[in-house]
Amino acid sequence: MAHGTEDLDHLIAMMAKLPGLGPRSARRAVLHMIKKRNLVLLPLADALQKVGSTVRECLNCANICTSDLCDICLSDKRATGQIAVVEDVADLWAMERSGVFKGRYHVLGGTLSALDAVGPDELRIPKLIDRIAAENVTEVIIALGATIDGLTTAHYIADQLPGVSVTSLAQGVPVGGELDYLDDGTITAALNARKAL
Amino acid sequence: MAHGTEDLDHLIAMMAKLPGLGPRSARRAVLHMIKKRNLVLLPLADALQKVGSTVRECLNCANICTSDLCDICLSDKRATGQIAVVEDVADLWAMERSGVFKGRYHVLGGTLSALDAVGPDELRIPKLIDRIAAENVTEVIIALGATIDGLTTAHYIADQLPGVSVTSLAQGVPVGGELDYLDDGTITAALNARKAL
């Protein structure tokens, strides 16, 4: 019992395992919560309980939701015939924050990876193929990270969808990016994909 | 609803307010918890609930505990006649991790601060004075931070305890510290407090 009570040790150990937290920040967060028991600790426990008991995967796109289908899959306004393929729900959220994409999503649940032994069967690619016909999809936008595994997965998906237009996010200089700080690969990609002003 | 459900938005907003976390790391932590619902999310909710319903302040030293008095105040082995005065429970935990101090603690709950309008009445100094007689205390070790407010508080406490030996933690070069990286104040303090080899 390093912190007075076993429950407290247990709580700190669990908080310390969350991504982005370590033992030190977990102790700090727990002390902060205890000091504000009614404002922070108990409401947070309730919120976790509520999310834990209601949240599940959308059966269609694997987004996080509280019913069989998520709001995006249920919305008529999002039935634009476009599906953005993302690796993870975090990437879906990032796309939604930009507010530009008006179609639907498909969360793969990972990328093909020879090193981690992730094959097509581990990803939600068959479900994506089913959705093409079911939702009259005309364009599949591959929005995976620009890594080797992301590119491999993009090419594999393009091969599996012969009748559909498959596009991918552009690569190039990020907004606000300075050339001096960019890596060679990004500059090469931006140069190769240069466009007329 | 930026993240699919209102409960989820609420949970992420609350996590983002914890010290050391921001919106981005809160999202990451929440997604991690949802992916490991039975291993992380629900146990964490239980642990928070349990700590929230059991934890309280030791009536004697203001340490965190689950009964009227904490284990340290209850232990006969810690009745050494020494009390270490710390600012916060986090500092008490830091002292306990070093494992060197065998006496009891007194958590002040802050330091005197003219800027933040913290006077002696806001701190637990009267209780400290009560404990001197009640626990046959012979030495009060001031273990406050080496800040202006910490030093002011140390001198104020020393003035309030005329019959007791009041000491404070030594100032100097930290273990593993290199002179080149130390500030002038620390080097001055270390030089003034030099000791014979």
HADDOCK unambig.tbl for C-alpha pairs under 7 A between the chains (distance, minus, plus):
assign (segid A and resid 3 and name CA) (segid B and resid 93 and name CA) 6.41 0.50 0.50
assign (segid A and resid 4 and name CA) (segid B and resid 64 and name CA) 6.42 0.50 0.50
assign (segid A and resid 4 and name CA) (segid B and resid 65 and name CA) 5.72 0.50 0.50
assign (segid A and resid 4 and name CA) (segid B and resid 71 and name CA) 6.90 0.50 0.50
assign (segid A and resid 5 and name CA) (segid B and resid 65 and name CA) 6.24 0.50 0.50
assign (segid A and resid 7 and name CA) (segid B and resid 47 and name CA) 6.72 0.50 0.50
assign (segid A and resid 7 and name CA) (segid B and resid 51 and name CA) 6.11 0.50 0.50
assign (segid A and resid 8 and name CA) (segid B and resid 51 and name CA) 6.34 0.50 0.50
assign (segid A and resid 11 and name CA) (segid B and resid 44 and name CA) 6.91 0.50 0.50
assign (segid A and resid 11 and name CA) (segid B and resid 47 and name CA) 5.58 0.50 0.50
assign (segid A and resid 11 and name CA) (segid B and resid 48 and name CA) 6.77 0.50 0.50
assign (segid A and resid 14 and name CA) (segid B and resid 44 and name CA) 6.71 0.50 0.50
assign (segid A and resid 18 and name CA) (segid B and resid 29 and name CA) 5.76 0.50 0.50
assign (segid A and resid 19 and name CA) (segid B and resid 28 and name CA) 6.84 0.50 0.50
assign (segid A and resid 19 and name CA) (segid B and resid 29 and name CA) 5.57 0.50 0.50
assign (segid A and resid 20 and name CA) (segid B and resid 25 and name CA) 6.17 0.50 0.50
assign (segid A and resid 25 and name CA) (segid B and resid 20 and name CA) 6.18 0.50 0.50
assign (segid A and resid 28 and name CA) (segid B and resid 19 and name CA) 6.86 0.50 0.50
assign (segid A and resid 29 and name CA) (segid B and resid 18 and name CA) 5.76 0.50 0.50
assign (segid A and resid 29 and name CA) (segid B and resid 19 and name CA) 5.55 0.50 0.50
assign (segid A and resid 37 and name CA) (segid B and resid 52 and name CA) 6.37 0.50 0.50
assign (segid A and resid 41 and name CA) (segid B and resid 48 and name CA) 6.64 0.50 0.50
assign (segid A and resid 41 and name CA) (segid B and resid 52 and name CA) 6.37 0.50 0.50
assign (segid A and resid 42 and name CA) (segid B and resid 49 and name CA) 6.38 0.50 0.50
assign (segid A and resid 42 and name CA) (segid B and resid 52 and name CA) 6.10 0.50 0.50
assign (segid A and resid 44 and name CA) (segid B and resid 11 and name CA) 6.90 0.50 0.50
assign (segid A and resid 44 and name CA) (segid B and resid 14 and name CA) 6.72 0.50 0.50
assign (segid A and resid 45 and name CA) (segid B and resid 45 and name CA) 4.74 0.50 0.50
assign (segid A and resid 45 and name CA) (segid B and resid 48 and name CA) 5.45 0.50 0.50
assign (segid A and resid 45 and name CA) (segid B and resid 49 and name CA) 5.66 0.50 0.50
assign (segid A and resid 47 and name CA) (segid B and resid 7 and name CA) 6.71 0.50 0.50
assign (segid A and resid 47 and name CA) (segid B and resid 11 and name CA) 5.58 0.50 0.50
assign (segid A and resid 48 and name CA) (segid B and resid 11 and name CA) 6.75 0.50 0.50
assign (segid A and resid 48 and name CA) (segid B and resid 41 and name CA) 6.65 0.50 0.50
assign (segid A and resid 48 and name CA) (segid B and resid 45 and name CA) 5.45 0.50 0.50
assign (segid A and resid 49 and name CA) (segid B and resid 42 and name CA) 6.39 0.50 0.50
assign (segid A and resid 49 and name CA) (segid B and resid 45 and name CA) 5.66 0.50 0.50
assign (segid A and resid 51 and name CA) (segid B and resid 7 and name CA) 6.11 0.50 0.50
assign (segid A and resid 51 and name CA) (segid B and resid 8 and name CA) 6.32 0.50 0.50
assign (segid A and resid 52 and name CA) (segid B and resid 37 and name CA) 6.38 0.50 0.50
assign (segid A and resid 52 and name CA) (segid B and resid 41 and name CA) 6.36 0.50 0.50
assign (segid A and resid 52 and name CA) (segid B and resid 42 and name CA) 6.12 0.50 0.50
assign (segid A and resid 64 and name CA) (segid B and resid 4 and name CA) 6.43 0.50 0.50
assign (segid A and resid 65 and name CA) (segid B and resid 4 and name CA) 5.71 0.50 0.50
assign (segid A and resid 65 and name CA) (segid B and resid 5 and name CA) 6.26 0.50 0.50
assign (segid A and resid 71 and name CA) (segid B and resid 4 and name CA) 6.87 0.50 0.50
assign (segid A and resid 93 and name CA) (segid B and resid 3 and name CA) 6.42 0.50 0.50
